[in-house]
Amino acid sequence: MANPSITEDSLKAKLRDTLKAVHVEITDMSGGCGQAFTSLIVSPEFAGKNSLKRHRLVNTALKDEIALIHAWSAKCQTPEEWETEMAATGGNDHPSLDGTVGGKVVGTDA
């Protein structure tokens, strides 16, 4: 069932407010029904924390939202890590769309 209150914009706003994120990319991979999201979150709050601790910060910030969606994927970077990766990739650092068709998760006919 779709949850119209969970959108790319609402998730971005919450992450910016809660984690002081300086850059957030959210992609709704569910075709707009708000059930599957992938993200890139850049926050100074991640400095000195390993991947698990970064994801825990995100999961805590989005506790209510994550409980209502089916799939959530996050890439968490510090501003310095993001700048280094952006320089290395020529600015093509977007959340992975692996396993999608046209950037959307699709069902099977099984």
JOSUL-V52018 format. One line per field, one symbol per residue. burial: # if it has 9 or more other ideal C-beta (glycine too) atoms within 8 Angstrom, else .. A space follows every 50 residues. Layout:
burial->???
//
This chain:
burial->..#..###.###.###..#.#.##.#####...##########.##.... ...##.###.##..##..#.#########.##..##........#.#..# ...##.....
//
